[in-house]
Amino acid sequence: MSDKPLRVVVGITGASGALYAVRTVAALLTASVRVDLVVSDFGRRLLTEELGTEAAVDRLVAYLAARYGVVAGTEALAVHRNRDLGAAIASGTSPCDAMVIVPCSMKTLAGVAHGLSRNLIERAADVALKERRRLVIVPRETPMSLPQLRNMVLCAEAGAHVLPAMPAFYQRPTTLDDLADFMAGKIVSCLGLEQDLFPAWDG
Ligand SMILES: Cc1cc2nc3c(=O)[nH]c(=O)nc-3n(C[C@H](O)[C@H](O)[C@H](O)COP(=O)(O)O)c2cc1C
């Protein structure tokens, strides 16, 4: 894997925090990273519940352009069906550098922790772990049960970066976009990219 990822799989699942997901996709595209996007059924529901019908998967390119000024052709952003376990990204032979699941539901977290590969998001995550590629998991739930906490430990032990959806407040955010910028900045940084979505703490 190159230090700077050129191609990243993004999984969006049915946990709260769709804004983090679209902000992350926009930041990756802005950094000229090719994105292979997979959205679970509940991920699709959360996109429209939290951001409106204009953020539906089949309208996402227009949404990213309107909200973030990002222009993405099909060579930059490919959308795969979560049921398509035959997609290229389901194989270790695919030239992907890294993967992020944002937000990550407790169900998908469990699936990744136990290597279930029930759908393309879980399978691509399994591939990232077995190929020793960077896998960033952004879980969101509160409070958390012991099985959920244990599943995060299992993922971390397998090599994943567990980056909970926990925006900080020392940057004095005033808008939801500030919170999303912080989380997306943390994610792209964890994926190996330089981030300029929020300023570093300077003491
Ligand atoms: C409005 C709404 C919000 C939800 N928020 C969360 C959440 O924050 N975390 C979570 O683990 N599940 C949440 N769920 C439940 C998941 O969507 C559900 O467990 C689903 O089966 C996850 O499937 P997926 O991982 O394939 O997307 C939410 C569901 C709905 C309808």
PDBQT file of the ligand as one rigid body, heavy atoms in Angstrom, charges set to zero:
ROOT
HETATM    1  C1  LIG A 301     -33.324   6.623  12.583  1.00  0.00    +0.000 C 
HETATM    2  C2  LIG A 301     -32.443   5.465  12.956  1.00  0.00    +0.000 A 
HETATM    3  C3  LIG A 301     -31.276   5.699  13.659  1.00  0.00    +0.000 A 
HETATM    4  C4  LIG A 301     -30.434   4.645  14.012  1.00  0.00    +0.000 A 
HETATM    5  N1  LIG A 301     -29.271   4.923  14.684  1.00  0.00    +0.000 NA
HETATM    6  C5  LIG A 301     -28.425   3.919  14.980  1.00  0.00    +0.000 A 
HETATM    7  C6  LIG A 301     -27.167   4.209  15.598  1.00  0.00    +0.000 A 
HETATM    8  O1  LIG A 301     -26.812   5.368  15.859  1.00  0.00    +0.000 OA
HETATM    9  N2  LIG A 301     -26.345   3.161  15.850  1.00  0.00    +0.000 N 
HETATM   10  C7  LIG A 301     -26.670   1.864  15.529  1.00  0.00    +0.000 A 
HETATM   11  O2  LIG A 301     -25.869   0.980  15.783  1.00  0.00    +0.000 OA
HETATM   12  N3  LIG A 301     -27.867   1.569  14.951  1.00  0.00    +0.000 NA
HETATM   13  C8  LIG A 301     -28.741   2.564  14.660  1.00  0.00    +0.000 A 
HETATM   14  N4  LIG A 301     -29.941   2.275  14.043  1.00  0.00    +0.000 N 
HETATM   15  C9  LIG A 301     -30.289   0.874  13.810  1.00  0.00    +0.000 C 
HETATM   16  C10 LIG A 301     -29.636   0.306  12.567  1.00  0.00    +0.000 C 
HETATM   17  O3  LIG A 301     -29.989   1.069  11.430  1.00  0.00    +0.000 OA
HETATM   18  C11 LIG A 301     -30.074  -1.149  12.374  1.00  0.00    +0.000 C 
HETATM   19  O4  LIG A 301     -29.486  -1.951  13.384  1.00  0.00    +0.000 OA
HETATM   20  C12 LIG A 301     -29.720  -1.711  11.026  1.00  0.00    +0.000 C 
HETATM   21  O5  LIG A 301     -30.101  -3.061  10.978  1.00  0.00    +0.000 OA
HETATM   22  C13 LIG A 301     -28.243  -1.593  10.718  1.00  0.00    +0.000 C 
HETATM   23  O6  LIG A 301     -27.988  -2.271   9.499  1.00  0.00    +0.000 OA
HETATM   24  P1  LIG A 301     -26.710  -1.939   8.612  1.00  0.00    +0.000 P 
HETATM   25  O7  LIG A 301     -25.510  -2.073   9.492  1.00  0.00    +0.000 OA
HETATM   26  O8  LIG A 301     -26.737  -2.998   7.543  1.00  0.00    +0.000 OA
HETATM   27  O9  LIG A 301     -26.878  -0.569   8.059  1.00  0.00    +0.000 OA
HETATM   28  C14 LIG A 301     -30.783   3.321  13.670  1.00  0.00    +0.000 A 
HETATM   29  C15 LIG A 301     -31.944   3.082  12.938  1.00  0.00    +0.000 A 
HETATM   30  C16 LIG A 301     -32.763   4.137  12.575  1.00  0.00    +0.000 A 
HETATM   31  C17 LIG A 301     -34.011   3.860  11.785  1.00  0.00    +0.000 C 
ENDROOT
TORSDOF 0
